[in-house]
Amino acid sequence: MYDHGSRFSGPLFAAFCVREPQPDGPHIGFTVPRALGKAVARNRIKRRVREAVRGRLDRLNPHWSIVINPRRKALDAPLTEIEREVERLFSRCNGS
């Protein structure tokens, strides 16, 4: 995925996207490095980004597999800002 797909960078997360030939998705994964804090902080970041993705998943083409790697800023960012960033990611994927 990291070698063959495309990369999206934003202020709240980096995302790695690959288009699958057989649509059985979309698939979304999350990786949060230990450098972002202890388990409580990492899980909170994942919950916030997952909630932003959940509301927009039906807008994503089923051919995509995406891994989202949140940045520390996602911990304190308003949910509307995270949702806006997810929307930008999905529109970029659907446009390619």
C-alpha positions as CSV (number, residue, x, y, z in Angstrom):
1,M,0.0,0.0,0.0
2,Y,2.7,2.5,1.0
3,D,4.8,1.8,-2.2
4,H,2.1,1.5,-4.8
5,G,-0.6,4.0,-3.7
6,S,-0.8,7.7,-3.4
7,R,-0.2,9.9,-0.4
8,F,-2.4,12.7,0.9
9,S,-1.0,15.1,3.5
10,G,-3.0,17.5,5.5
11,P,-2.6,19.4,8.7
12,L,-4.5,16.8,10.7
13,F,-3.4,13.5,9.2
14,A,-1.5,11.8,6.4
15,A,-3.3,9.2,4.4
16,F,-2.1,6.5,2.0
17,C,-4.6,5.5,-0.7
18,V,-4.6,2.6,-3.1
19,R,-7.2,1.8,-5.7
20,E,-8.2,-1.9,-5.6
21,P,-9.1,-3.6,-8.9
22,Q,-11.9,-5.7,-7.3
23,P,-14.3,-3.5,-5.3
24,D,-15.2,-5.0,-2.0
25,G,-14.8,-1.9,0.2
26,P,-14.0,0.8,0.8
27,H,-11.5,-0.2,3.5
28,I,-10.3,2.3,6.0
29,G,-7.5,1.6,8.5
30,F,-5.9,3.8,11.2
31,T,-2.3,3.8,12.5
32,V,-1.4,6.0,15.4
33,P,2.3,6.0,16.4
34,R,3.3,5.9,20.1
35,A,5.0,9.2,19.6
36,L,1.6,10.9,19.8
37,G,1.2,9.9,23.5
38,K,0.0,7.2,25.8
39,A,-2.8,4.8,24.9
40,V,-5.5,7.1,26.2
41,A,-4.5,9.9,23.8
42,R,-3.9,7.6,20.9
43,N,-7.3,6.0,21.3
44,R,-9.0,9.3,21.6
45,I,-7.4,10.5,18.3
46,K,-8.6,7.3,16.6
47,R,-12.1,7.7,17.9
48,R,-12.4,11.3,16.7
49,V,-11.1,10.5,13.2
50,R,-13.1,7.3,13.0
51,E,-16.3,9.3,13.8
52,A,-15.5,11.8,11.1
53,V,-14.9,9.0,8.6
54,R,-18.1,7.1,9.6
55,G,-20.4,9.9,8.6
56,R,-18.9,10.2,5.1
57,L,-18.0,6.6,4.2
58,D,-21.0,6.3,1.9
59,R,-19.5,9.0,-0.3
60,L,-16.3,7.1,-1.0
61,N,-15.9,4.9,-4.1
62,P,-15.8,1.2,-3.1
63,H,-12.5,0.7,-5.0
64,W,-10.4,2.5,-2.4
65,S,-8.3,1.2,0.5
66,I,-7.0,4.0,2.8
67,V,-4.8,4.0,5.8
68,I,-5.1,7.2,7.9
69,N,-2.2,8.3,10.1
70,P,-3.4,11.1,12.4
71,R,-1.1,13.9,13.6
72,R,-1.0,15.3,17.1
73,K,-3.1,18.3,16.0
74,A,-6.1,15.9,15.5
75,L,-6.3,15.5,19.3
76,D,-7.4,19.1,19.9
77,A,-8.9,20.1,16.6
78,P,-12.6,20.7,16.4
79,L,-14.6,17.8,15.0
80,T,-15.8,20.0,12.1
81,E,-12.2,20.6,11.1
82,I,-11.5,16.8,11.1
83,E,-14.7,16.2,9.1
84,R,-13.6,18.9,6.5
85,E,-10.2,17.2,6.1
86,V,-11.8,13.8,5.7
87,E,-14.1,15.3,3.1
88,R,-11.1,16.7,1.2
89,L,-9.4,13.3,1.3
90,F,-12.5,11.5,-0.1
91,S,-13.1,14.0,-2.8
92,R,-9.5,13.7,-3.9
93,C,-9.8,9.9,-4.0
94,N,-13.1,10.0,-5.9
95,G,-11.6,12.5,-8.4
96,S,-8.7,10.3,-9.4
